[in-house]
Amino acid sequence: MAGQGQPGGSAASGAAQDRRAASGAAKVGGATASGAAKVGGAAASGAAQVGGAASGSAKVGGAASGAAQAGTAASGAAKVGGAAGGAAKVAGAGQAGGQYGRAVVPPNSARASVPTVPPGVQPSTDPRTWVGGTAGAGGDAIAAEVGTGRGSRTKWAVLVLIFAVLAGLVGIVRPGPVDGWLDALAGEPDRTTPAPATPEPTPTPVLVAAETDGAAPDAAAVKTALDPLVNAAALGPTVHIQVLDVASDTILYERNAERPTTPASTTKVLTAATVLAARGAAYRLETRVVAGSTPGEVVIIGGGDATLAVEEDDRDLFPGAARLDDLAEQVKAALGDVKPTRVVVDVSLFEGPETAPGWEAWDVSPGGQVARIQSLMTNAGRIEPVHNEFGGDPRYTDPALSAGKLFAKMIGSSQTSVKKGTAPAGGSPSADPAGTWTPGAELGKVQSPPLVQVVDWMLQQSDNVLAEVLGRQVALADGKEASFAGAAEAMRDRLRDLGLPGDQATLYDASGLSSRNGITPTLLVKTLALAAGGSEPALGNIFNGLPVAGWSGTLETRFATPSGNATAQGVVRAKTGTLSGVNTLAGVLVTRDRRVLAFAIMAKGGADATKARAAIDEVAARLVACGC
C-alpha cells in the first residue's frame, strides 16, 4: 500500500495504490497455516536461503564447500530472480520462443484454467505437507488456498514449482505435468496423456542457474542500454537509480544514487531486513488475557499482532493467523463458573502518537490506507477481512477498543463496559477457576504465525499496518520505545550493525506512507545484495515475500505493457512503491547471461502513475534481456 495515485493515471486525493492482492488472497510464498514451511526451501525456523545456499553460507554465485550457487536449487531452495518462496511461474521464466525471461505459460491466462478445489480438500497444517502431496528434498509442489473474506470474491490460485538440478543447470522440462498435479489437487486420478504423433523438440531450459564464472556485465554497455530509458519523460524530471552485479559487487549503473529521495513502499525492504535481523524468522507475537483487579474482570493485552483474526471465516486475509474466538474459548474455560463482568484493553506496549508525521488524515479514514497503530487490533484494523485490489480498506477508528468489544461479546460480557487500561502486575502463571481470584493470572493466549510469514504478507500486500507493527518489534528487540520515532532509530541502528549505510535513511515511519521519508538507492541495493549473499541467513527470507513480476502481489499485473516488458515476467522479484508523484521499484533479477543484479529505481515528478510504472518496468526488463 503506502501509496497514493489512482491506477489509471494521475494521483487523486493522495490515495495510495501500491497494493494488488485481491480479496485478501493468501500470498505466494506465505505459509497456509501457522508454522507452514516455505516453498522453495525453508531452513530450520523458516529461514529460507535465497540462492540455495547450503547451511546458509553461500554467497550468491560464489558458493564454497558444497553450498549451492545463486539460482541453483539445493534441496528445493529458492532461487534469486527465479522462483523463490513458491512464487515461480508455472514452467518458470526462461527462454521461450527465443526470448529470455518470457514465461512459458502466460502469467494471467494460466490461472483461468485452474479447477476449483472440491469441498473437503484443505491445506495441511503440517509444515512438511501440502495439499496434493508431500514435499520431498527436491520440493515437489504446493497448492495454496486463496479465498475471500466477508463480502469479497473467492479466488483460488494454484502455484506449482519443480526443480531439477543437472550439472549446475536448473530446468523445468515442460509444462505438461501441470495438468496431472492439478488432478492430484482435486482428488482426481491422473489422466494418461496420449503419445504425440511426432516427437516433441528438446525444450529450452528455463529457471537457469545464476553464474559467477566469466566477466560481469560491462558497465559501459549497461549505460548505453539504460540511458534512453532512464531519460524517459514518463519518469519525471528526477530519477535516482543504482544497479549492482551482486557476485562481483560491481556497480553497473547509477544516477543520484547517494542522494535520498522519497521511497514510498520500498521502505518496507528495510523494515523486512531489520525485523528479521532483530527477531529472527521463527519469532511469534502473543496476544494474552489475564485476570483483572476484581473477580470477573479480564484484561486483553495487545502484543503487537496486527494479523489477529476475529474468527475462522477471516482466515483468508492472513492464512494461519491467531484468532480472537480461540482466545475467547480459552478464557471461558479458565473462568469456569466466574461470570465475566468487564473487559479491559491494554495497549501499553506501543507508545507515542498513533499516526506518523507525513500521513494525511485521509489515509486513515476514509481512505483506509492504514489504521491507527495500536498494539491490539484484528485484521490489521480492517472492519472486514478484505484486502481490496485498488483503493483502501475501511478501518476501525479505534482498532483496539473495537477488538475489545468483539472479544467481550464472545465471552458473554457487556460491550458497553469495555474500556482501556493496564493489566495488574504479578499473579500466578495461570488462573485456577476453583481457587481464589488472582489478579494478573493468565487466562489464555494465542500466537501469531512465525514472523517470516508476517513479513511475507507485508511485502506481498504492501500492508502498511503490518510494516508499522514490525518496525516497533525492531525497537522492542533493541530496548527502545515502541513508537514511530523509536522504530526509526532502531531500524537505522540495526542497518548500521549489519554493515549497511543506515545514515542514508531518514525515516518517519516503517511503511513508506510518510511523504517525509528519504532513502538512497545505494542503501536499498546494498540491503538487497546483503540478503542475497548468504552471510546473513535471516535476511534471505526477504525474497520469499517480494512480489514476482507478472505473477504475485503488487507486481501481479505489472510487466505487461509495452509487450517488451513481458520479458521480465517471472524473473524480476521486487518491492513496489507509489505515492502521489512518486514511483519506485527495488529488487533483484537474473539476466539472460545468468547474472544476479540488485537494483533500485526511484522516480519523482511523473504526471501519470501508470505510464511511470511502465517506464520503470521497462528499465528492469531491459536489464533482464541485456547481454551487456
Disulfide bonds with the S-S distance in Angstrom:
Cys626-Cys628 1.41
